[in-house]
Each structure stands twice: as C-alpha cells, then as structure tokens.
Amino acid sequence: MKRMRSDAKKEARNQATLSKLRTLNKKLTQAAAEPAKAKTVASELVSAYDKAVTSGAIPRGRADRRKSRIAHFVAKLSKKK
C-alpha cells in the first residue's frame, strides 16, 4: 500500500517534469525565427534536462543526447544570420 502511494507521487512528479520539457521544446522550435530568443530558450531547456536527470525522471544518456541536438540546432540557427 505504501509503495503504491509513493509510486503515484513519483509518477505525478515525473509527468510534470516531462510535460515541462515538451513545452520548452515546442517553445524552442517556435523561437527558431529569432536566434537570440532561441538561445535563451535553449539554455532554459538544457537546465531543465539537467534537473530532470537529477530528479530521476529521465536517464542521463537521453538527456545528453537531447542537449547535444539542442546545441546543434542553436548553432545552425546562429549560422543562418
């Protein structure tokens, strides 16, 4: 019984974290037109991925891979200037 209660709390916390990550990801793709804004959103997103790893919501490797892709995306945007 106690395990079920704690699992429900963890699931809710993880779902909130994953939802925040998806929202920030969408913001980044929408900010693609403005490289300066995209850079700030990207740094927010990278920070959110690090926090998600710390809380155990996602594995370290997945976060690292996505952060790398974000960095490439932002670099490509700033090159287009």
Helices and strands as residue ranges (DSSP letters): H 2-30, G 31-33, H 35-55, H 60-80
